[in-house]
Structures are given as structure tokens and as C-alpha cells.
Amino acid sequence: MEKQLHKSVVGYFLHLSKISEKWNVLVQSAERPLNNLKNQEEQLRMVSDCSLDNADLFSIDSTLRGKLIFKINVCMEDEIALISEIDSQLNNLVQGLRNKFTLLEAARSEVNINAEEMEELVSGSPYRPGLDLLMKWAIDSTNYYSELYSFINASLRSLDCKKEKTIVNLIKAFEQHKNTQAKIDDHF
């Protein structure tokens, strides 16, 4: 039982380390499509602006304007598809972390922490924190990534390509991880 718990603790934190690295890579890969989406929204707004119809500088016929709007919309859909794929990969990471946490909880519930052979694992050592602190970190990290993913996913679901505010909210959702990454890094 002690070996199974030890194996689960080590397995969880190794998996957490890998997830943290993969998460950072995915968030970085989302920067380009997010910026492209924001730029294309601005282009769409400019091309669609009716007040520009009378401006000599932007005199284009309605057929060309329709083609531009169509092309911009297609490009926006491509960027949204890339962002949705990243969102799906983030979901898979969170599900994997939850599964590891479930295994850790199951292993923890099967052992008697008052047993003599569990003393070092429960109390910790100079090289390893105690079991209570490890479990707290596991709970915190699982909740952190779950909440972060929920925020990103909710922002993606509420995305309206014609509203700059929703695009900015999606960008902020992805950037939120950068602001709080130090908390997770402290655990490693």
C-alpha cells in the first residue's frame, strides 16, 4: 500500500510537470492565431464600416467589398479552428491531470496513515514534503488548471468575431496563465 501511494504521488507530480510544459507550449502557439484574429476583426470592421462608403480614399464597389468581407471571414474561421484545436488539447491535458489526481486520491484512501511504515511518507523528510502538503499541492494544481481551462473555454464559447471585446477577453484568458505561472513553478 505504501509503495502504491508513493508511486501515485511521484506519478502525479511527474505528470503535472509534463502538463505544465505542454500547457506553456500550447499557450504560446495560441498567440499567433489570437493576434491574427484580432487583426482580422479590425479589418472586417474597417471594410464593413458604412461611413467609409462616401470617402474618396476608400472608394470600392460593393462586389469587391463583399469579396473582402468573405475572405476576411474565411481567415477568421481558420484562426478560430486553430484556437479550437488548442482548446481541445488543453482539455485533454486537464482530463489527464484529473485522472492522475483521482488515482492519487484512491491510493491515499486505501492506506492507513497511522501505520508505522507510513511515518516517513506522512511526516516528510528533508528531501520531500509531508503527505498533507503534497496532497494540498495536488488539489491546488488540479483546481488551477481546471479553472484556467474553464475560463479559456468559456471565453472561446462566447466569442463573437464581430465584437472586439470578446476577442480581447479570449486573449486575456490565454494570458492569465502567464500571470500565475509562478505559483505552479514554486511547487517544482
C-alpha positions in Angstrom: 0.0 0.0 0.0 2.8 2.4 0.9 4.5 1.7 -2.4 1.3 2.3 -4.4 0.8 5.6 -2.6 4.4 6.6 -3.2 4.1 5.6 -6.8 0.9 7.6 -7.2 2.4 10.8 -5.6 5.5 10.6 -7.8 3.4 9.8 -10.9 1.1 12.7 -10.3 3.8 15.3 -9.9 5.8 14.0 -12.8 2.6 14.2 -14.9 2.0 17.8 -13.5 5.5 18.8 -14.6 4.8 17.5 -18.2 1.4 19.2 -18.3 2.9 22.5 -17.2 5.4 22.3 -20.1 2.8 21.3 -22.6 0.4 23.9 -21.4 3.1 26.6 -21.9 3.8 25.4 -25.4 0.1 25.4 -26.3 -0.5 28.9 -24.9 2.5 30.2 -26.9 1.2 28.5 -30.0 -2.2 30.3 -29.5 -0.6 33.7 -29.5 -0.3 34.0 -33.3 -3.9 32.9 -34.2 -5.2 35.1 -31.4 -3.3 38.2 -32.8 -4.4 37.3 -36.3 -8.0 37.0 -35.2 -7.8 40.4 -33.5 -6.3 42.0 -36.7 -8.8 40.4 -38.9 -11.7 41.7 -36.7 -10.3 45.2 -37.1 -10.0 44.7 -40.9 -13.6 43.4 -41.0 -14.8 46.4 -39.0 -13.0 48.8 -41.4 -14.2 47.1 -44.6 -17.8 46.9 -43.2 -17.9 50.5 -42.0 -20.7 52.2 -43.9 -19.3 55.6 -43.2 -16.4 54.8 -45.5 -18.7 54.5 -48.5 -18.6 58.2 -49.2 -14.8 58.6 -48.5 -12.8 59.1 -51.7 -9.9 57.3 -50.2 -11.7 54.0 -49.8 -13.9 54.1 -52.8 -14.5 50.4 -53.7 -17.5 48.9 -55.3 -19.9 46.6 -53.3 -18.7 43.5 -55.2 -15.1 44.0 -54.1 -16.3 44.8 -50.6 -18.3 41.6 -50.4 -15.3 39.6 -51.6 -13.1 41.2 -49.0 -15.6 40.6 -46.2 -15.9 36.9 -47.4 -12.1 36.5 -47.4 -11.7 38.0 -44.0 -14.5 35.8 -42.6 -12.8 32.7 -44.0 -9.5 33.7 -42.5 -11.2 34.3 -39.1 -12.8 30.9 -39.3 -9.4 29.3 -39.9 -7.9 31.1 -36.9 -10.9 30.0 -34.8 -10.3 26.4 -35.9 -6.7 26.6 -34.8 -7.7 28.1 -31.4 -10.4 25.4 -31.0 -7.8 22.7 -31.6 -5.6 24.2 -29.0 -8.6 24.4 -26.6 -9.2 20.7 -27.3 -5.6 19.8 -26.5 -5.8 21.9 -23.3 -9.0 19.9 -22.3 -7.1 16.7 -22.9 -4.3 17.9 -20.6 -6.8 18.8 -17.8 -8.6 15.5 -18.1 -5.3 13.6 -17.9 -4.4 15.6 -14.8 -7.8 14.9 -13.2 -7.3 11.2 -13.9 -3.9 11.2 -12.2 -5.4 13.1 -9.2 -8.2 10.5 -9.0 -5.6 7.7 -8.9 -3.7 9.6 -6.2 -6.9 10.1 -4.1 -7.7 6.4 -4.4 -4.2 5.4 -3.3 -4.4 7.8 -0.4 -7.7 6.5 0.8 -6.5 2.9 0.8 -3.7 3.4 3.2 -3.7 3.7 7.0 -1.6 6.9 7.6 -1.2 5.9 11.2 0.8 2.8 10.3 4.4 2.8 11.3 5.7 2.2 7.7 3.8 5.3 6.6 5.6 7.6 9.0 8.3 8.9 6.6 5.8 9.5 3.8 3.3 11.2 6.1 5.8 13.3 8.0 8.1 14.0 5.1 11.8 14.2 5.1 14.4 16.9 4.4 14.1 16.0 0.8 10.3 15.6 0.5 7.4 17.5 2.0 4.8 15.7 4.1 1.8 13.9 2.6 -0.6 16.6 3.7 1.4 19.3 1.8 1.8 17.1 -1.2 -2.0 16.4 -1.3 -2.7 20.2 -0.9 -0.4 21.0 -3.8 -2.1 18.3 -5.9 -5.5 19.7 -5.1 -4.4 23.3 -5.8 -2.7 22.4 -9.1 -5.7 20.3 -10.3 -8.1 23.1 -9.4 -5.8 25.7 -11.0 -5.6 24.0 -14.4 -9.3 23.1 -14.3 -10.4 26.7 -13.6 -7.9 28.1 -16.1 -9.2 25.8 -18.8 -12.8 26.6 -17.9 -12.1 30.3 -18.3 -10.4 29.8 -21.7 -13.2 27.5 -22.9 -16.0 29.9 -21.7 -14.2 32.8 -23.5 -14.0 30.7 -26.6 -17.7 29.8 -26.5 -18.7 33.4 -26.0 -16.5 34.6 -28.9 -18.3 36.8 -31.4 -15.9 37.7 -34.2 -17.6 41.0 -34.8 -17.1 42.2 -31.3 -13.6 43.2 -30.3 -14.3 42.8 -26.6 -14.9 39.1 -26.9 -11.6 38.6 -28.8 -9.8 40.7 -26.2 -11.4 38.5 -23.4 -10.2 35.4 -25.2 -6.6 36.8 -25.4 -6.8 37.7 -21.7 -7.9 34.2 -20.9 -4.9 32.7 -22.5 -2.6 35.3 -20.9 -3.9 34.6 -17.4 -1.7 31.6 -17.2 1.4 33.7 -17.7 0.5 35.9 -14.7 0.0 33.0 -12.3 2.6 30.5 -13.6 4.9 31.4 -10.7 2.5 29.7 -8.3 2.9 26.4 -10.0 6.7 26.8 -10.5 7.1 27.2 -6.8 5.8 23.6 -6.3 8.6 22.3 -8.5 
